[in-house]
Amino acid sequence: MPEAKSRFLDKILENRAPIEGDELTSFTSERQHSAQSFNLHVERKEGRRAEGFAWSHYETYQWTDEGNQERLVVVFGRRAVEILGHNLGVLVTEIREGQLNSIRELAGGQSMQLAQANPDNQPIITGVKSYPEFEDILKAIKGEDERETRFTRKLER
């Protein structure tokens, strides 16, 4: 008996791009449309730093076109994420729907490759900055001052 194949599965497999893995994907979203993302995971292009921003602290966003690139700033309580790139409107839609899970800053070669062949108009994220920066947050948690001393700080009561 011949194997029965799904026309739907064949269509998915035919339309699959010949890209190795998801190396050129710059964002992910919640797959279940009835579910909402818990946090926004931000990955840097060097792959050694990642940060998470809880959507429960989400306040607002601002999306601007600065000519040669777009800028999307998302505010989470006392922190903010600044995203630079192209086609960032896709991310705005995902934010409005509560579906955006992660963004990834692409390396220069990856962003150029995606810019040349981008039939799906995926966002091209060329830069990501977070405010305040991680090191500043860590210093505040540790209780370190701007000045370097070798003495133990006096605890405030």
Contacts in CASP RR format, 6 or more apart in sequence:
PFRMAT RR
TARGET T0000
AUTHOR 0000-0000-0000
METHOD contacts of the structure
MODEL  1
MPEAKSRFLDKILENRAPIEGDELTSFTSERQHSAQSFNLHVERKEGRRA
EGFAWSHYETYQWTDEGNQERLVVVFGRRAVEILGHNLGVLVTEIREGQL
NSIRELAGGQSMQLAQANPDNQPIITGVKSYPEFEDILKAIKGEDERETR
FTRKLER
23 110 0 8 1.000
24 106 0 8 1.000
24 110 0 8 1.000
24 113 0 8 1.000
24 114 0 8 1.000
24 122 0 8 1.000
25 104 0 8 1.000
25 122 0 8 1.000
26 103 0 8 1.000
26 104 0 8 1.000
26 105 0 8 1.000
26 106 0 8 1.000
26 114 0 8 1.000
26 122 0 8 1.000
26 123 0 8 1.000
26 124 0 8 1.000
26 125 0 8 1.000
27 90 0 8 1.000
27 91 0 8 1.000
27 94 0 8 1.000
27 100 0 8 1.000
27 101 0 8 1.000
27 102 0 8 1.000
27 103 0 8 1.000
27 104 0 8 1.000
27 122 0 8 1.000
27 123 0 8 1.000
27 125 0 8 1.000
28 101 0 8 1.000
28 102 0 8 1.000
29 37 0 8 1.000
29 94 0 8 1.000
29 99 0 8 1.000
29 100 0 8 1.000
29 101 0 8 1.000
30 36 0 8 1.000
30 37 0 8 1.000
30 98 0 8 1.000
30 99 0 8 1.000
30 100 0 8 1.000
30 101 0 8 1.000
33 99 0 8 1.000
36 55 0 8 1.000
36 98 0 8 1.000
36 99 0 8 1.000
37 55 0 8 1.000
37 98 0 8 1.000
37 99 0 8 1.000
37 100 0 8 1.000
37 101 0 8 1.000
38 54 0 8 1.000
38 55 0 8 1.000
39 52 0 8 1.000
39 53 0 8 1.000
39 54 0 8 1.000
39 55 0 8 1.000
39 101 0 8 1.000
40 52 0 8 1.000
40 53 0 8 1.000
40 55 0 8 1.000
40 74 0 8 1.000
40 76 0 8 1.000
40 81 0 8 1.000
40 100 0 8 1.000
40 101 0 8 1.000
40 102 0 8 1.000
40 103 0 8 1.000
41 50 0 8 1.000
41 51 0 8 1.000
41 52 0 8 1.000
41 101 0 8 1.000
41 102 0 8 1.000
41 103 0 8 1.000
42 50 0 8 1.000
42 51 0 8 1.000
42 52 0 8 1.000
42 53 0 8 1.000
42 81 0 8 1.000
42 102 0 8 1.000
42 103 0 8 1.000
42 104 0 8 1.000
42 105 0 8 1.000
42 128 0 8 1.000
42 130 0 8 1.000
43 49 0 8 1.000
43 50 0 8 1.000
43 102 0 8 1.000
43 103 0 8 1.000
43 104 0 8 1.000
43 105 0 8 1.000
44 50 0 8 1.000
44 105 0 8 1.000
44 128 0 8 1.000
45 104 0 8 1.000
45 105 0 8 1.000
45 106 0 8 1.000
45 107 0 8 1.000
45 108 0 8 1.000
45 127 0 8 1.000
49 134 0 8 1.000
51 81 0 8 1.000
51 130 0 8 1.000
51 134 0 8 1.000
53 74 0 8 1.000
53 76 0 8 1.000
53 79 0 8 1.000
53 81 0 8 1.000
53 130 0 8 1.000
54 76 0 8 1.000
55 76 0 8 1.000
55 98 0 8 1.000
57 76 0 8 1.000
57 77 0 8 1.000
57 79 0 8 1.000
58 74 0 8 1.000
58 75 0 8 1.000
58 76 0 8 1.000
58 77 0 8 1.000
59 75 0 8 1.000
59 76 0 8 1.000
59 77 0 8 1.000
60 74 0 8 1.000
60 75 0 8 1.000
61 72 0 8 1.000
61 73 0 8 1.000
61 74 0 8 1.000
61 75 0 8 1.000
61 92 0 8 1.000
61 95 0 8 1.000
62 71 0 8 1.000
62 72 0 8 1.000
62 73 0 8 1.000
63 70 0 8 1.000
63 71 0 8 1.000
63 72 0 8 1.000
63 88 0 8 1.000
63 89 0 8 1.000
63 92 0 8 1.000
64 70 0 8 1.000
64 71 0 8 1.000
64 72 0 8 1.000
65 71 0 8 1.000
69 84 0 8 1.000
69 85 0 8 1.000
69 86 0 8 1.000
69 126 0 8 1.000
70 84 0 8 1.000
70 85 0 8 1.000
70 86 0 8 1.000
70 87 0 8 1.000
70 88 0 8 1.000
70 89 0 8 1.000
71 82 0 8 1.000
71 83 0 8 1.000
71 84 0 8 1.000
71 85 0 8 1.000
71 88 0 8 1.000
72 82 0 8 1.000
72 83 0 8 1.000
72 88 0 8 1.000
72 89 0 8 1.000
72 91 0 8 1.000
72 92 0 8 1.000
73 80 0 8 1.000
73 81 0 8 1.000
73 82 0 8 1.000
73 83 0 8 1.000
74 80 0 8 1.000
74 81 0 8 1.000
74 83 0 8 1.000
74 95 0 8 1.000
78 132 0 8 1.000
79 130 0 8 1.000
79 131 0 8 1.000
79 132 0 8 1.000
80 130 0 8 1.000
80 131 0 8 1.000
81 128 0 8 1.000
81 129 0 8 1.000
81 130 0 8 1.000
81 131 0 8 1.000
82 128 0 8 1.000
82 129 0 8 1.000
82 130 0 8 1.000
82 131 0 8 1.000
83 91 0 8 1.000
83 103 0 8 1.000
83 125 0 8 1.000
83 127 0 8 1.000
83 128 0 8 1.000
84 125 0 8 1.000
84 126 0 8 1.000
84 127 0 8 1.000
84 128 0 8 1.000
84 129 0 8 1.000
85 111 0 8 1.000
85 123 0 8 1.000
85 124 0 8 1.000
85 125 0 8 1.000
85 126 0 8 1.000
85 127 0 8 1.000
86 115 0 8 1.000
86 123 0 8 1.000
86 124 0 8 1.000
86 126 0 8 1.000
87 118 0 8 1.000
87 121 0 8 1.000
87 122 0 8 1.000
87 123 0 8 1.000
87 124 0 8 1.000
88 123 0 8 1.000
88 125 0 8 1.000
89 123 0 8 1.000
90 121 0 8 1.000
90 122 0 8 1.000
90 123 0 8 1.000
91 100 0 8 1.000
91 103 0 8 1.000
91 123 0 8 1.000
94 100 0 8 1.000
103 123 0 8 1.000
103 125 0 8 1.000
103 128 0 8 1.000
104 125 0 8 1.000
105 125 0 8 1.000
105 126 0 8 1.000
105 127 0 8 1.000
105 128 0 8 1.000
106 114 0 8 1.000
106 124 0 8 1.000
106 125 0 8 1.000
106 126 0 8 1.000
108 126 0 8 1.000
111 124 0 8 1.000
111 125 0 8 1.000
111 126 0 8 1.000
114 122 0 8 1.000
114 124 0 8 1.000
115 124 0 8 1.000
118 124 0 8 1.000
143 153 0 8 1.000
144 153 0 8 1.000
145 153 0 8 1.000
END
